[in-house]
Amino acid sequence: MLLAFCAILTAAAACGGGGGDKKQSVPIEEMVAIYATTLCSIVDTCNGPAPVDFVGLSLSGSCAEEIQRTLEDSWLPLAKDAIARAAVIYHGDKVRECEAAMRSASCASLSNARIAVCEEIFEGTVDPGGACTLSDECKGENFCKVTGTCPGACTAAGREGAACDGGDEACAAGFVCDDDRCVAPVALDGACEEDGAPCADGTRCVGADPSTGTAGTCKEYASLFTAAPGETCNPQQGLYCREGSYCAVTSYSAGKPGYSCVGASPAGGSCKLAVPSACPAGTVCDVTFAQIARGDYDGTCAALPGEGAACVQYLVFKACGEGLSCVDDVCVRKARLEGACTDDDGCYSGNCASGACATKDPCT
């Protein structure tokens, strides 16, 4: 079920492939590694390169590695504790079947779909209304609602319009948490608005214009990468460039940028702000917000800073070299459990306690 982590990743549990008539139980540690790999593969297939670059994963390292280490240090110790207390029963024999179901469903496995066989991996034993610390402990389609202090109470997941300050896990299957309310994502080719319900994973709202009240349409990401080199593109409107070219700001008039598809820029060479970045791995186009404010989108493909160096601004992100994270404007290597830290962001667990990385108490 992995509900405790689904609130962060907005996806159901995933697992590894396999075969044979006799189902073998996959250790929970191995399941975490397979889950991370499977999830990143599906996200890349469904959402394409631009969204991955926008969230910054490509600037900090491997998607699968980041997710696996985060799970191992944050969710896994809590899950093992729940299993030891018999609050959760782990069915490792469902793992490989789940992975196959996830890959078959592809984009439909996202958006809090809660695929049945994947839900069976973690069997909660706590009845509705019973005391809990993790949502995985709750029976059926319930989540652990904690208000203030532990223990929380297993509570029915909400449907359309229900409050969801606990994230997607607080919403029933097929609903996602948007602006603290459970909503049904808009399906492929459905009408959408920029400030309305989100499009289902694997799609984005194209053509919406709040200024005129014009509705858009949810379109598959794969169908948006159509503009050829030299042709007009616009990431804000969902029109991206074909593989091998990049949607860059190539003009600026009347206070608005103009976009067109350009080729890749070399390390150390000139570049323009583009989606995804036209610079090679390990570098970033060093355009600053001050430049953007005056309509200047030209920069240089500069090497991402190393450990101990100051972070560099990349759009709305602070970027560092591969495997590094920006903590207090300095590039640091994230620490594993018990490693030294000065800030929560410096830990894969997301919790720095008394100078050392630790698993975060789910009730705080």
Long-range contacts (C-beta under 8 A, 24 or more apart in sequence): 1-114, 1-118, 1-119, 1-121, 1-122, 1-124, 1-135, 1-136, 2-35, 2-75, 2-121, 2-122, 2-136, 3-122, 3-134, 3-135, 3-136, 3-143, 3-169, 4-75, 4-78, 4-79, 4-134, 4-135, 4-136, 4-169, 4-362, 5-71, 5-74, 5-75, 6-112, 6-167, 6-168, 6-169, 7-166, 7-167, 7-168, 7-169, 7-170, 7-177, 8-167, 9-39, 9-67, 10-110, 10-111, 10-112, 10-167, 10-168, 10-176, 10-201, 11-39, 11-42, 11-43, 11-109, 11-110, 11-112, 12-102, 12-109, 12-110, 12-112, 12-113, 12-114, 12-115, 12-118, 12-119, 13-98, 13-118, 13-119, 13-121, 13-122, 14-38, 14-39, 14-42, 14-98, 14-99, 14-102, 14-109, 14-118, 15-94, 15-95, 15-96, 15-98, 15-99, 15-102, 15-118, 15-121, 16-95, 16-96, 16-99, 17-96, 17-99, 17-100, 17-103, 18-95, 18-96, 18-99, 19-96, 23-93, 23-94, 23-96, 23-97, 24-92, 24-93, 24-96, 25-91, 25-92, 25-93, 25-95, 26-92, 26-93, 26-95, 26-96, 27-92, 28-76, 28-79, 28-80, 28-83, 28-90, 28-92, 29-72, 29-76, 31-92, 31-95, 31-121, 32-68, 32-71, 32-72, 32-75, 32-76, 33-68, 34-95, 34-99, 35-67, 35-68, 35-71, 36-63, 36-64, 36-65, 36-67, 36-68, 36-71, 37-64, 37-68, 38-99, 38-102, 38-103, 39-64, 39-67, 40-64, 40-67, 41-103, 42-102, 42-103, 42-106, 42-107, 42-109, 42-110, 43-110, 45-106, 45-107, 46-106, 46-107, 46-110, 46-201, 46-202, 46-221, 47-201, 47-202, 47-221, 48-221, 48-222, 48-224, 48-225, 48-240, 49-276, 50-221, 50-235, 50-240, 50-275, 50-276, 51-221, 52-276, 53-275, 53-276, 53-277, 54-275, 54-276, 54-315, 56-314, 56-317, 56-319, 58-276, 58-281, 59-284, 59-304, 59-314, 59-317, 59-319, 59-320, 60-319, 60-320, 60-322, 60-323, 60-324, 60-325, 61-322, 61-323, 61-324, 69-334, 69-336, 69-348, 70-348, 70-349, 70-350, 72-348, 73-336, 73-337, 73-347, 73-348, 73-349, 73-357, 73-359, 74-348, 74-349, 74-350, 74-351, 74-359, 74-360, 77-337, 77-359, 78-133, 78-134, 78-359, 78-362, 79-122, 79-134, 79-136, 82-133, 82-134, 82-136, 82-137, 86-125, 87-124, 87-125, 87-126, 87-132, 87-133, 87-134, 87-137, 88-122, 88-123, 88-124, 88-125, 88-134, 88-136, 88-137, 89-122, 89-123, 89-125, 90-121, 90-122, 90-123, 91-120, 91-121, 91-122, 91-123, 92-121, 94-118, 94-120, 94-121, 95-121, 106-202, 107-200, 107-201, 107-202, 107-203, 108-200, 108-202, 110-200, 110-201, 110-202, 111-174, 111-176, 111-185, 111-200, 111-201, 112-168, 112-171, 112-173, 112-174, 112-175, 112-176, 113-173, 113-174, 114-141, 114-173, 114-174, 124-154, 126-154, 127-154, 128-154, 128-155, 128-156, 129-153, 129-154, 129-155, 130-154, 133-362, 133-363, 134-362, 135-169, 141-172, 141-173, 143-169, 143-170, 145-170, 146-362, 146-363, 149-363, 150-362, 150-363, 151-363, 152-363, 158-182, 160-184, 186-218, 187-218, 188-218, 188-219, 188-220, 189-217, 189-218, 189-219, 190-217, 190-218, 191-215, 191-216, 191-217, 192-216, 192-217, 192-218, 204-238, 205-238, 206-237, 206-238, 206-239, 207-237, 207-238, 227-261, 228-261, 229-261, 229-262, 229-263, 230-260, 230-261, 231-260, 231-261, 232-258, 232-259, 232-260, 233-259, 233-260, 233-261, 234-259, 235-259, 235-275, 240-275, 246-274, 246-275, 246-276, 246-277, 246-278, 247-274, 247-275, 248-272, 248-273, 248-274, 248-278, 248-297, 249-273, 249-274, 249-297, 252-295, 252-296, 252-297, 255-295, 257-295, 257-297, 265-301, 266-301, 267-301, 267-303, 268-300, 268-301, 268-302, 269-300, 269-301, 270-298, 270-299, 270-300, 270-301, 271-298, 271-299, 271-300, 271-301, 272-297, 272-298, 272-299, 273-297, 273-299, 273-315, 277-314, 281-322, 282-321, 282-322, 284-312, 284-314, 284-319, 285-314, 286-312, 288-313, 289-313, 305-331, 306-331, 307-331, 307-332, 307-333, 308-332
